[in-house]
Amino acid sequence: MQFIRISTFVSGGFRVDNLYLPQAKDMSTSTDNFYRARVVDRADLAADLWTVRIAPEGPFSFVAGQYATLGVENLGKRVERAYSIVSSPYEPELEFFIELVSDGELTPLLHQLRHGNELTMRRAIKGRFTLDLQSGRKRHLMLATVTGVAPYVSFVRTLYRDWKAGQFPADIELFLLHAASRSWELGYREELQKIASEVPWLQYVPTVSRPWEDPAWQGETGRIEDLLRKYADMWECEPGETTAYLCGHALMIESAAGILKRRGFPKDTMLQELYWVPPKQQGKALPS
Ligand SMILES: Cc1cc2nc3c(=O)[nH]c(=O)nc-3n(C[C@H](O)[C@H](O)[C@H](O)COP(=O)(O)OP(=O)(O)OC[C@H]3O[C@@H](n4cnc5c(N)ncnc54)[C@H](O)[C@@H]3O)c2cc1C
């Protein structure tokens, strides 16, 4: 299989089209809205948390921050859900960071997939949760719970490659606050720390909200809601020159958006990617 890549600057970020030139024997690409895709790599972070790389059977293109719709055929029915893409558009495969919902419809099926197993992926990759390069705001404050870091890893991988190639798109800085209950759930922590130590445009703070279950953890503790004011001050993320991104757990998004609103962030400067909504969100305590 041979790929050619075309890099295009588009509104909202860079898009790289992975256009693959099929050989005669590869011409089995689906004709409908779906691709078959094969699992080519997998790493388990915890019993209910894993990363997976898939190779779709045909060409795809997307902007960092968008999501793909993955599916598994079960009992004659295709079960599908949205998953933010972790990988950069420059990469030839797609990577995801997934949490198992034990009573969920799709994640128990996805969790069974191993190297070589197949799933489906919709050809159309969608989403508006992309890096804001149009507004002129220089600061980008990114908040994530656990798997909500996925679109930010895609931003960072893409920008890192551009930066190394001397093609950093604009005068921007990224500030990332990533929360999980325990440190081993902070997927991509080492990668993000390494890049943050190397480049002038990324600050990364991982935080753990249940340090009593992770006594070896030496880093920041508390939830996003507890730390947001401190880091917004420290990083000088003022409304007017900052775009905020909130991704993951619905209650974190609601609380953090409230804090930012009270600091003067207009609604249209806060992008939100809500992964799921608890059935009875009202009146529920925040998860620790
Ligand atoms: C744009 C977008 C991007 C997304 N990206 C990701 C991603 O990168 N990684 C990822 O893991 N998920 C992501 N999600 C969530 C994903 O689409 C599914 O909703 C999730 O994987 C659960 O699917 P399921 O079929 O197993 O559970 P469902 O059958 O859909 O849900 C069963 C029950 O579990 C609840 N539930 C759903 N998710 C969770 C959860 N995480 N924890 C606890 N309860 C839950 C539901 O409210 C429901 O009551 C994303 C969602 C959207 C809309």
The ligand as an SDF file (V2000), in Angstrom:
LIG
                    3D

 53 58  0  0  0  0  0  0  0  0999 V2000
  -17.5880   14.0440   20.0110 C   0  0  0  0  0  0  0  0  0  0  0  0
  -17.3580   12.9020   20.9830 C   0  0  0  0  0  0  0  0  0  0  0  0
  -16.0960   12.3920   21.1700 C   0  0  0  0  0  0  0  0  0  0  0  0
  -15.8850   11.3500   22.0680 C   0  0  0  0  0  0  0  0  0  0  0  0
  -14.6180   10.8850   22.2520 N   0  0  0  0  0  0  0  0  0  0  0  0
  -14.3940    9.8950   23.1510 C   0  0  0  0  0  0  0  0  0  0  0  0
  -13.0620    9.4290   23.3770 C   0  0  0  0  0  0  0  0  0  0  0  0
  -12.0840    9.9150   22.7890 O   0  0  0  0  0  0  0  0  0  0  0  0
  -12.8880    8.4150   24.2640 N   0  0  0  0  0  0  0  0  0  0  0  0
  -13.9610    7.8400   24.9450 C   0  0  0  0  0  0  0  0  0  0  0  0
  -13.7400    6.9180   25.7430 O   0  0  0  0  0  0  0  0  0  0  0  0
  -15.2140    8.2940   24.7530 N   0  0  0  0  0  0  0  0  0  0  0  0
  -15.4580    9.2700   23.8600 C   0  0  0  0  0  0  0  0  0  0  0  0
  -16.7350    9.7010   23.6400 N   0  0  0  0  0  0  0  0  0  0  0  0
  -17.8500    8.9500   24.2820 C   0  0  0  0  0  0  0  0  0  0  0  0
  -18.2560    7.7800   23.3670 C   0  0  0  0  0  0  0  0  0  0  0  0
  -18.8510    8.2870   22.1920 O   0  0  0  0  0  0  0  0  0  0  0  0
  -19.2840    6.8380   24.0430 C   0  0  0  0  0  0  0  0  0  0  0  0
  -20.3660    7.5930   24.5170 O   0  0  0  0  0  0  0  0  0  0  0  0
  -18.6790    6.0590   25.2040 C   0  0  0  0  0  0  0  0  0  0  0  0
  -17.5490    5.3240   24.7490 O   0  0  0  0  0  0  0  0  0  0  0  0
  -19.7030    5.0730   25.8120 C   0  0  0  0  0  0  0  0  0  0  0  0
  -20.1880    4.2270   24.7930 O   0  0  0  0  0  0  0  0  0  0  0  0
  -20.9600    2.8760   25.1560 P   0  0  0  0  0  0  0  0  0  0  0  0
  -21.7290    2.4900   23.9330 O   0  0  0  0  0  0  0  0  0  0  0  0
  -20.0550    1.8570   25.7360 O   0  0  0  0  0  0  0  0  0  0  0  0
  -21.9530    3.3150   26.3110 O   0  0  0  0  0  0  0  0  0  0  0  0
  -23.5030    3.7030   26.1060 P   0  0  0  0  0  0  0  0  0  0  0  0
  -24.2950    2.4780   25.8230 O   0  0  0  0  0  0  0  0  0  0  0  0
  -23.5790    4.8210   25.1130 O   0  0  0  0  0  0  0  0  0  0  0  0
  -23.8410    4.3050   27.5130 O   0  0  0  0  0  0  0  0  0  0  0  0
  -24.2860    3.4930   28.6180 C   0  0  0  0  0  0  0  0  0  0  0  0
  -24.4380    4.3790   29.8440 C   0  0  0  0  0  0  0  0  0  0  0  0
  -23.1530    4.7890   30.3250 O   0  0  0  0  0  0  0  0  0  0  0  0
  -23.0820    6.2120   30.4250 C   0  0  0  0  0  0  0  0  0  0  0  0
  -21.7110    6.5970   30.0190 N   0  0  0  0  0  0  0  0  0  0  0  0
  -21.2840    6.8930   28.7810 C   0  0  0  0  0  0  0  0  0  0  0  0
  -19.9590    7.1720   28.7950 N   0  0  0  0  0  0  0  0  0  0  0  0
  -19.5670    7.0420   30.0780 C   0  0  0  0  0  0  0  0  0  0  0  0
  -18.3240    7.1980   30.7280 C   0  0  0  0  0  0  0  0  0  0  0  0
  -17.1930    7.5420   30.0800 N   0  0  0  0  0  0  0  0  0  0  0  0
  -18.2730    6.9570   32.0660 N   0  0  0  0  0  0  0  0  0  0  0  0
  -19.3680    6.5820   32.7350 C   0  0  0  0  0  0  0  0  0  0  0  0
  -20.5990    6.4340   32.1720 N   0  0  0  0  0  0  0  0  0  0  0  0
  -20.6770    6.6620   30.8590 C   0  0  0  0  0  0  0  0  0  0  0  0
  -24.1530    6.7370   29.4960 C   0  0  0  0  0  0  0  0  0  0  0  0
  -24.6140    8.0020   29.9610 O   0  0  0  0  0  0  0  0  0  0  0  0
  -25.2280    5.6750   29.5850 C   0  0  0  0  0  0  0  0  0  0  0  0
  -26.0550    5.9010   30.6990 O   0  0  0  0  0  0  0  0  0  0  0  0
  -16.9710   10.7770   22.7790 C   0  0  0  0  0  0  0  0  0  0  0  0
  -18.2630   11.2880   22.5800 C   0  0  0  0  0  0  0  0  0  0  0  0
  -18.4610   12.3330   21.7150 C   0  0  0  0  0  0  0  0  0  0  0  0
  -19.8530   12.8750   21.5420 C   0  0  0  0  0  0  0  0  0  0  0  0
  1  2  1  0
  2  3  1  0
  2 52  2  0
  3  4  2  0
  4  5  1  0
  4 50  1  0
  5  6  2  0
  6  7  1  0
  6 13  1  0
  7  8  2  0
  7  9  1  0
  9 10  1  0
 10 11  2  0
 10 12  1  0
 12 13  2  0
 13 14  1  0
 14 15  1  0
 14 50  1  0
 15 16  1  0
 16 17  1  0
 16 18  1  0
 18 19  1  0
 18 20  1  0
 20 21  1  0
 20 22  1  0
 22 23  1  0
 23 24  1  0
 24 25  2  0
 24 26  1  0
 24 27  1  0
 27 28  1  0
 28 29  2  0
 28 30  1  0
 28 31  1  0
 31 32  1  0
 32 33  1  0
 33 34  1  0
 33 48  1  0
 34 35  1  0
 35 36  1  0
 35 46  1  0
 36 37  1  0
 36 45  1  0
 37 38  2  0
 38 39  1  0
 39 40  1  0
 39 45  2  0
 40 41  1  0
 40 42  2  0
 42 43  1  0
 43 44  2  0
 44 45  1  0
 46 47  1  0
 46 48  1  0
 48 49  1  0
 50 51  2  0
 51 52  1  0
 52 53  1  0
M  END
$$$$
